[in-house]
Amino acid sequence: MPELAAHVRDVPVNQIREITEAAWRTPGALVLSIGEPGFPLPRHVLDAGMACLDRDETNYTPNAGIPGLREAFAARFREQQGVDVGADRVYVVAGAQQGLHLAMSLLLSPGDEILIPNPGYPTFAMTARLLNAEPVGYPLYPGHGFQPRTEDIEALITDRTRVLVLNSPSNPLGAVLGRDLTRELMELARRHDLWVISDECYEAFTYDVPHISPARFDGGTRGEARVFTSLTLSKTYGLTGLRIGALVCPPELKQQMDNVMESIVSCVAAPPQYAALAALTGPQDYVQHASRHYRENRDAASAVLDAKGIPYLQAQGAFYLWADLSHASGGDVRGWVRRFLADAGVALAPGTAFGSIGEGWVRIALCGQKQDLLEGLSRLPARTGLE
């Protein structure tokens, strides 16, 4: 058999999927390793998708998506972030992951470098490698609240650096970038003429702090604009399996966007687009209920970790807790979560899934039932003494 391309062989295993699929094969396991919202979808969202099938609207849609959905995404972004975005800058994509791939395909040539957070979502690096680009992790240290520092990022910039990836609210950390830091990071990108990909999958879920999109500090013209904003309805409305999101692009890129979209996926299926349109324009009870549930689960989980003496980062957004299990993991958290699943029947995402700085840490998903969450955390080994 001929060999696969080198850049495919170099793509690492996604350790989140590794432990989660092991848990799915383990009878009775409590799965706290994956961000899967657990609420039934609103009836009006399901009805809109099924009505599309009933009227046999199953043909191609425009590359960029149906006009009503593009406008709905743009309207929500304008309302929440105060950014003057027209529907012509919105591309409907098959989930945020396809949007990230689309953006990187536009911006990265072989050998280019892309700056990604460490710890950060695994597919930032995986997607870059599939494009023959080089992911370079910028550090998010515990001592600085896992917030990026502009001087750390600037020290990593070379003549091959093309893109800076920002993620707020953060997966896996639950950290949120403040207004001043977001502005500083955008100024850094302008100084070095970098594109910015802003992953805002969890923008609907922040707790006592606002979500500030980098697009607020972007230039308004083609010569100045540099931000690609990645949005999804997977988390906001629980539409994980429908694979629907949006990429908000700098102006005047229509032809390039159409070409790349055509080559990757052509267009998104019509039924998920109409379901998404109903979600964005209909009642918002689901989002409000989910936000309350995630906050309550965060507070309940924090109390368990406090009682066990386990350090963690207080989540300001998303629906994860980032907890320090170094007292138990012995320098190999990937191996420890496997043993913990086998011995305790609980799946947690190892911190090393998100980068080298994640060694000793775990990501705990807060989006499931509170009873399962608290039962799973009750089985964690307490931190005692000087550990």
N, C-alpha and C positions, 0 to 999 in steps of 0.2 A: 504493500500500500504506500502511495506517496505520502510525504510528511505534510502536516498542517503548517500553515504560515507561523512564523516565529512569534508574531505579536499575539496570536491566539493561544499558543502554548504558554505564554507568559502571563495570561490573565489568571489571577489568583482565585481560589475557591471563595465563595461568599459564605463566611462562617455563620451568618444569621440563618441562611437556608439550611446549612449543614446541621445545626442543632435543632432547628424547627422540624425538619423532615424526620430526624431521629425521634423527636417527641411524638410526631403524628403516628409513628410506628410503635409507640409505647403505650399500651392500654392504660387508661386512667391518668395519663400525664397532664399536669397543669402547664399550659403553654403561655409563658410570659415573655417569649422571645421575639414575637413578631407584632407589628403594628396593624392589627386588623380590627377595625371598629365592629362592635358586636350588636348593633341595634338593627331592627328591621327597617328596610327602606320605606320612606313615605309612599303612600298609595299613589299619590298624583305623579310621582316620578316613575314608578313602575307602569302606570297606565299610559304615560306618554311614550315610553319605549315600545310597549305592546301595540299601541295604536298605530305607530309607524309601521310595524309588521303587518297589522291588519289591513292597512291601505296599500300594502305591497310597495312601500317606498324603500326599495332595496337596491336602487341603482347607485352609481357613483355620485358622490357629492363633490363640490369644488375642493381643490387641494387644501384650501385654507379653512374649510368648514362651512356649514350653513350660515347664511348672513345673520339670522336672528341670534344664534349662539355666540358668534363673534362679538356682536354688539352687547350681549348680556355680560360676557366676560369684561369687555371694555368699560361698561357702565359700572360694574361692581368695583373695578380697579380705580376708576375716577372717583367714585363715592368714598371709598375707604382710604385711598392714599392721596387724593387731591392732585393726581397727575393727569394732565390733558392727553389722554390716549384715545385715539379713534379706533374703530373696529378694523380698519385697514392694517393695523399693526398687530392684530391678534391672529395667531394660527392655532387651530384646534388640532390637538395631537392625541395619540393613543396612550394616554397616561403621561405623567411627568417624566418618566424615564425615556420615553421616545422624544420628548421635548429636549431633554438634556443631550441626547444623541444628535438630534437635529442641530442644536446650537453648536456643539463641538465640531460637527461635520463642516459647518460653515467657517469656523474660526481657526481650526488647527490643521497644520500641514505636518507630514512626517518629520519627527525630530523636534518639533516645537515643545515647549514646556507650558504646563498649566498648573497654577498654584491652587491647591486644594487643602481644606482644613484637616488637621490631624489632632484629635479624632474627628472623623467626618464620615459621611455616608459612603459605603464601599463602592457603589457604582460610579462615583466620580472618577476613581482611579481605573476601574475596569473599562469604562467607556473610552477614556483617553487612550488606554493601551490598545484597544481595538482599532483605533485610528492611527496607530503608530506614533502617538505623541507620548511625552514623558510627564507623568504626574509628579509634582514636587509638593510634599506636605509642608504646610506652615504650622508651627506649633501652637497649640492651645493648652497652656499649662494649668495644672490645679492651683498653683500659687497665685494665678491671676484670674481665678474664677472661670477658667476655660474660655476666656475672651481673647480674641486676637489682638496683638500689638503691632502697630504699623511698622515699627522698627524691625521686628522679627521678619515680617513679610518682605520689607524692602531689602533686607540683607540677602534674600534668596533670589532676587530678580537678576536675570542675565540677559544677554542679547537674544536669547532664544525664547524668553518668556512672552507669551501672547495673551493669556487669559488668567483672570483672578476669579475663583469661585467663592461666593459668599452663601451662607445658609443660616437663615434666621426666620422663625425659631429653629433651633438646631435639632437635627436627628444625628446623633443619639443623645445630646446633652440636655436638651430642654432650655439651653441658654438663648437669650434674646439680645440682639445688638441694639444699643441705644442710639439716639439721634446723633449725638456728637461723634461717636465712634463710626457710625455709618458714613457721616460726612467726611471724616478723616480718611476712611478707606476709599471713598470715591475720589478724593483729592489725590491720593496715592496712585490710583489707576490713571488719572489724567496726567500726572507728572511723567509716568512711564509709558503712556499711550497704550494701556492694556484694555482689552475687552473685559467686561464683567458679566458673569452668569450668576444670577441671583435665584437660588432655590428657595421658594417661599411656600412649600407644600403645606406647612402648618400655620399659615398666616391667620386662620380663623380662631386659633387657640392660643391666647396669651392671658396671663393672670396678673392683673394689677399693673401691667406695663403695656404700652402701645406697641403694635407692630409697625416698624418704620422700613418701608421699601427703599433700597438704594436708588430706585427710579426717581424718587423725590429730588435727588441731587444730580440727576443726569442732565446733559445738555438737550436742548430742544431741536437741534438741527442734525442733519446727517453727519456733518463734520465734527460735531461735539458728542452726539449720543453714542453710548457704548454699552448700555445695559440690555441684556436679554433676561426677562423675568419668567421663571418657570412656575406655573400654577397647576393645581390638580383638584379634582373633585373626589379623589379617592379617600382622602382624609376628611375633608370638610363635610361631605355628604355621605360618606361610607360607600362610595361607588368603586371599590377597589377592583372588582372583577369586570366592570364595564370598560375600564381603561380609557378614561377621558380626562383631558386636561387642556392647558393652553400655554403657548409660548408668546409672550409679548415682546416684540422685536423693535430695534431702532427703526426710524422711518426710512422709506425709499429702498427697501430690500425685497420688494415683491418678486421680481424675476428670479433672484437667487433663491429665495425661500420656496417658490413654486418648484424650481428645478430640484432642489434637495429633497423636498417633501415627496415629490413624484418618485424619486429614486429609492426612497426608504420605505414608504407605506402607501403612496398615492393619495389616499384620503382615509379618514376615519369612517367606520360604518355608521349609517344613518340612525339606527335605533338608539345607540348610546348618546348621539348628539341631541336627539329630541328629549331623551330622559334628562340629560344635563341641562337643557334649556328650561325644562320644568323645574328642576332643582334650583336654578339660579333665580328664576322669576316668580316662583310660587312661594308658599308659606315657608318661613325659616325656622319652624319649631324644632326640626331635627338638629340644626346647628346649635341652637340655644340649649337644648337638652343635653347634647353631647358635651358641650363646654362645661356645664354644671357637673356632669358625671365625671369628667376627667379631673376637674379640680377637687372634687370630693375624694376620688380615688388617690390623687396625689397626696392630699392631706392625711388620709388614712394610712397609706403606705409609709409616709414620712414618720408617722408616729411609731410604727412597728420598727423601722430602722433605728429611730432614736432609742427605743427601749432596748435594742440589741447592741447599741454602741457602734453601729455601722455608719461610717461617714458617707455623705452623699451630697450631690449638688442640688440645691433647691431649684426645682424646675420653674422657670418663668413662662414657659410656653411648650407647645407640642403636647405629647402624652406619654412621656417616658421619665423614669428616674435613673440617674447615673450614679451608681453606688460603688464604693470601694470595698472589694472583697479580698484585698491583698493579704489580709491576715489568714485567709483560708486557702488561697489559690496557689501559694508557694512559687510564684514567678511563672506559672503556666496556666493562665486563666482559661485558655481554650480547652486544655485537658481537664481542668477542674469542672467546667460546666458540663462536660460529658459525664464525669463521675457523679456530679450532683444530680443529673437527670436519672442515671442508673440507680443511685442510692435513695434519692428523695422523691423522685418522680416529678421534678420541676425543671422546666426549660427556661434558661436565661440566655440572652445574647452576650457572648464574650466581648470584652472591650477591644480585644485585638482585631475583631472584625472591622473596626473603624480606624485603625492605625496603631502605630507602635506606642504612642502615649497612652493608649487604652489598656495596656498590660496591667492586670490586677483589678480592673474595673468591670462591671457588668451593666448592661442596659436592661431595665425592667419596664415592660409595656404596661401602661395603666388603663388601657382601653377596654378591657374585658369586664367580667362581672366582679364586683367588689369582694364577694365571698371567696372566689377562686384566687384573687390577688392576695388577700390577707392570709389565706391558708398556705399559699405557696411561700410567702415571705416568712411565715411562722417557722418554716423548716430551715431557714438560713442559719448558719452557725454564728452565734453571737461573738462579738469582739470583746475580749476581756483583758484585764491587766494592762501591760505595756505593748501589746501587739499592735 
